[in-house]
Amino acid sequence: MANAVRPKRSNTAAAVPGASSLAEGEIAINFADKKIYGKDSGGNVVALSSSGLAVRSDYVSGTMYIGTAPSGSSESSTVWTIRKTIVTSAGAIGTRTTATGVQWANRLSATYT
């Protein structure tokens, strides 16, 4: 009998796996959005399906960053929209802010409102 392969999955629209939830090369599927994500060798979660968007995520010291830009955009292009979410020490979602027209490469120093 064959073994079933079950990647991480979600049925929640717009849910993107965090970098800490995937191992390098592991995939996750969002069935609501019909998107497939994977973690690359640089530790970035990227959209693997054809969605027309570049997607990046990062988690730094209790802060989650999720960025989107037109497909093919470089991380230094000022076309990224980045959502910054503070996660409390208890794991609860705190403040959410957004920066638009910024570089993914400068997500830590971008101005969020």
Summary of the structure (lengths in Angstrom):
residues: 113
radius of gyration: 14.6
end to end distance: 53.9
largest distance: 54.5
contacts: 293
relative contact order: 0.14
helix: 5%
strand: 43%
